[in-house]
Amino acid sequence: MKAVVLAAGLGTRMRPLTDTIPKPLLLINGKPLIERIIATFPQEVSEVMVVVGYKGDQIKNFLGENFLGRKIIYRTQDDPTSGTFNALQLCKDQLKWGENFFVFYSDDLIDPETLREMMKYELAAAVSTSETPQKFGVAVLDNKGNIKEITEKPEHPLSNIILASGLLLDNRIFDYEPKTQEGKERYLSYALSRMVKDYHVKAVPAQFWFPVGTPEDLDKANQLLL
């Protein structure tokens, strides 16, 4: 089984910490973010595709070709601002039809138990709740716990349920390529919002999820993981 880690971002909200180092290599209690993320993967994940961009050579030098017993393959996103769907699309040639794969963001911490639970379903997304859902992709669920609607950073959220880092997908996601809009990122959530109209995508509540977007978040993460 494969996992994709999207690690190409510029880390602008983390400046000045990211002036010299990419965000996935920032330390939490002595370990880089990306190491903590890969360490949570189920044992079934034998290959990790890492999409790099900003200061990507540093990430390559850290992970190498094999990390924590898993083969590492790289793809380079020349324009990280083009969006997360574009980043995932770079991995399409290595993702076989009919096989599930995980997708993770490189700056969000999540627990391994949630990932195990996601593997019980054909398609799944880790979700959490937030007091400020307008900052995230907001999900609306049906009465069976499947996602029926997703809106990216809505001004007036229809729920406080948000997409966390952790998607279990297959190649059908590439059938829902978002339209290119000038000056706008092509978010993976745009594709997922169309996919949920045709297929059941189970919302799996994350037992632990913490997005690390700012220096303040990094300090909180260090305290949480003491």
Secondary structure, 3 states (H helix, E strand, C coil): CEEEEEECCCCHHHCCHHHCCCHHHCEECCEEHHHHHHHCCCCCCCEEEEEECCCHHHHHHHHCCEECCEEEEEEECCCHHHCHHHHHHCCHHHCCCCCCEEEEECCEEECHHHHHHHCCCCCEEEEEECCCHHHCEEEEECCCCEEEEEEECCCCCCCCEEEEEEEEECHHHHHHCCCCCCCCCCCHHHHHHHHCCCCCCEEEECCCEEECCCHHHHHHHHHHCC
